[in-house]
Amino acid sequence: MSSSETPSNSLTPPSMESPVWDDMDRAMGQMFIMGFEGTEVTPQIRTLIEKHHLGTILLTAKNLKSAEQTTKLILDLQTIAHDAGHPVPLAIGLDQENGGVNSLFDENYIRQFPSAMGVAATGSTEMAYNIAKATGEELGAVGINWIMGPCLDVLTNVKNQPLGVRSMGDDPEEVSKFAVAFMKGYNDAGLATCGKHFPSYGNLEFLSSSLDVPVITDSLEQLSLSALVPFRNAISHGVNGMMVGGCAMSSAGVNVMHACLSEQVVDKLLRDDLGFDGVVMSECLEMEALSQNIGVGGGTVMAVNAGCDLVLLCRLFSVQQEAIKYLKLGCEDGAISEDRIRKSLKRVLDLKATCTIWEKALNPPGISSLSALQPSHTQLSADAYSASITVVRDKERLLPLSNILDADEEILLLTPLVKPLPASALSRGLIPASATSSGSGTPWGQAVSLMSGENVFRELGRSIARRRKGRVLHTSYTAHGVRPSHEKLINRSSAIIIVTADANRNLYQNGFTKHAAMICKSQPMRGAERREKPMVVVSVSSPYDFALDTSIGTYVCTYDFTETALQTLVEVLIGDLSPTGGLPGTFSHTQRHQHTKQHWLVETFDEDRDTKPLDDLLQTIEQEGPVNQRSELFGCSSSTFLLHNGGIEESHFVVRNSSTGSLLGFCCTYFFKSTATGVLGAMLVDPDRRKLSIGHSLHSRAIRSLLHRGGVKRFQLGSKLPGVFLGIPTSNSVERKRLRRWFGGMGWNTALSRPVSSMILKGLSTWSAPEKISRSMQKAEVEFDLVHGQQYAESIIGHVKKTSRQGVVEIYQLALADQSSCGVIRAKQSREGTLLGTVVLCSPDASWAETLPALKDTNDITWAISSPVISPSVGEYSTLLQGLILLAIRQVKEQQADAVLLDC
């Protein structure tokens, strides 16, 4: 290892001018944050660190079994980086939001604290600071130096939001206040912070698209007044990093498929408008919607160009290699500048300087430190949950239950089937039902753990039974609703406790609870007093399940269903604890809307790789039109646009999904040597990906290619070869107007764009020329003949060059070169022999027939009559044109053809 590569123990990273960063591969390695599968160092992650200089690793629950194992794993990773010559230690990131979202769980050494919303329910920013500092101290002890938090999202729409209790509420100022407290706690514990999920996951619309991309419909003005407030405050208080989400944005001013890939969102909104100059991290590019829409390779280039300093790839080694490859490719072809790489490198190094040096990275405090922290952190956990639990309503004063129930009366506990909490199933497996019994089990005061949803609710029932020394019946409910067995148990019991978990998103829970409430209200009289059967509803996740529904008389919120949270619930139900928590924020509902330009990676068309995807794209575009109207792309294939003509130089470009290989857009350009004309022949974009700047990116690359080509004297939009459309499609008048405006805005003279006119005449065996046309032709002083071969090229090509559109000369050259399958019908003045007009005759076997997709419109043997050219000096233009076509049809009929294509 050279002296310039020796890892430094200084808090200051190597200067940007240091030779160590001249290695662009090393610099680019610092721009990725990657994860891996397994609880030990794998060959894949070792390769990423040693060969690709990976600078940041994101660990998740699948990597972590215990505090001791985590400490060893992180030390192993840092040691590999150190031995490989990394100038600075790895940044090791982790999601540890508490509540039900913890990546690291260890019942002996890692304490459980309330979710973000649960902390906000305490009303104490001091509590938030203490919890964040305690969490940071525990993570720092095992080697984590960067926490993926705090969550800065404001729940501006509390309905159907998957974020739920990960947010601190729906009040921007309150979220800001608690977020700053969390940040200070994490920083004081020695961790760097990362706010998320910019520009906010608090008001997502789920439009049931094929790839289920949630959409932000708020305008930038609306976001600025609410959702962006916590982000702005976090930036002013020095948040180290920011994760930009992968959601879409759609309103009058913004149209973004994925926020983290948008320059308007990252560079303009986050950096310029909000003034953030820390590390920006993308959403994971492996998320299905993003990888399917764009592809990991293209997404990587777009993320970096948008302003992201770190590109997140959580799991698959093959995908991670693809991202590295495309970042290098983007740098090599100029899509990403060296300056862009170096700005990101500086930000990443600045972040690392706040949270790690080699001495710290290679000497984690470990278990001994965690053991010393346990007493104070255990008490803090208990205090936090006690201050968090919230009784929203208790109209009939049912709490504590001892107020209304005798010890010999039964309670029915009804709970939903929920997924295991994130850490539990991965870190310690599902606890079997036999692990505890109603008469024994782990006392609440001892170390607690996370369990599967069903088991933790089963233990809840057992704990209530133990504490009240009475019988508790417990059963689950599902989307099948209230079953006869449920009704029997409700009728039998003296009180009902119904647990819900995100009932706003799991509507069956809402329906079940309402149905059960109706049954309780219809119970018979009790003694001389008519009384509803007591029912308590407990939300163990989002508090908004029934927060506004006053028909639910007693409503309690725990904000998560960890054992610690439910221990506190039992204490409230029994009467050992008077709850003090309050619903955070206020309830507000807004609806909103937004348009932007993204920079897509444009690649050169590869015939071996892209031919099949281009055929698929053509088919997709063809099928989008009205059922009763033939698309202008009917019969087109990739071969239509690949001319392979010596007189024409062609360069084609694609925007592709590098993961699936599918094409999102295609653009073809041609240089016609005979006229020194550069042509933009066609530009095609997947209908589902339009208005996302794919066309802009393709157009820019196409124009750049034509400008850099030597010998171009003029430019033209559209060409007669291939014979698809001359510039702009015309089948949809509304779309044509929009496209004319678009191309006009790009500087093209759209007045020259006209439709390709084609029609098919069938039944030639019974066809005869109209007598009127035949008589007029006999009177005209014009002679017609059919010629084949290059010996006629000079006069014919000279005639065509004077009067025709680009591409027509090449059609005539092809026809004259293929005398076995093509010919040219000439119209000459009888006396002087002056050439007045020509038309091409083409059999279906001609070498260039593939460029006439309309020939595929029939199963009959069809010839083509193409590209009539009439001299401007001819007075009777229509008569001469009719004569040329008439004679051409006669020639086709003599060839025993069934139909003829008139391609004018």
Salt bridges, closest charged atoms under 4 A:
GLU5 OE2 - ARG26 NH2 3.43
ASP25 OD1 - LYS328 NZ 3.81
GLU37 OE2 - ARG315 NH1 3.65
GLU50 OE2 - ARG46 NH1 3.35
ASP76 OD2 - LYS72 NZ 2.92
ASP83 OD1 - HIS82 ND1 3.45
ASP95 OD1 - LYS196 NZ 2.47
GLU97 OE2 - ARG166 NH2 2.88
GLU97 OE2 - LYS196 NZ 2.63
GLU137 OE1 - HIS377 NE2 3.14
GLU138 OE2 - HIS377 ND1 2.78
ASP153 OD2 - HIS197 ND1 2.94
ASP188 OD2 - LYS184 NZ 3.12
ASP218 OD1 - ARG592 NE 3.11
GLU263 OE1 - HIS599 NE2 2.27
ASP267 OD1 - ARG271 NE 3.82
ASP273 OD2 - LYS268 NZ 3.58
ASP277 OD1 - ARG347 NE 3.16
ASP309 OD2 - ARG271 NH2 2.50
ASP309 OD1 - ARG340 NH2 3.85
ASP309 OD1 - ARG347 NH1 2.82
GLU338 OE2 - ARG342 NE 3.13
ASP339 OD2 - LYS343 NZ 3.53
ASP350 OD2 - LYS346 NZ 2.89
GLU409 OE2 - ARG526 NH2 3.48
GLU410 OE2 - ARG471 NE 3.12
GLU410 OE1 - ARG492 NE 2.84
GLU454 OE2 - ARG458 NH2 3.80
GLU459 OE2 - ARG466 NH2 2.86
ASP502 OD2 - ARG505 NH2 3.72
ASP549 OD2 - LYS514 NZ 2.92
ASP576 OD2 - ARG467 NH2 2.22
GLU603 OE1 - ARG609 NH1 3.31
GLU603 OE2 - ARG656 NH1 3.67
GLU607 OE2 - HIS644 NE2 3.41
ASP610 OD2 - ARG609 NH2 2.80
ASP610 OD1 - ARG656 NE 3.82
ASP616 OD2 - LYS612 NZ 2.95
GLU624 OE2 - ARG690 NH1 2.98
GLU649 OE2 - LYS673 NZ 3.86
GLU649 OE1 - ARG709 NH1 2.43
GLU650 OE1 - HIS652 NE2 2.75
GLU735 OE2 - ARG738 NH2 2.74
GLU771 OE1 - ARG775 NH1 3.58
GLU781 OE1 - ARG831 NH1 2.94
ASP785 OD2 - ARG826 NH2 2.60
GLU850 OE2 - LYS856 NZ 2.66
ASP857 OD2 - ARG630 NH1 2.57
ASP903 OD2 - LYS720 NZ 2.65
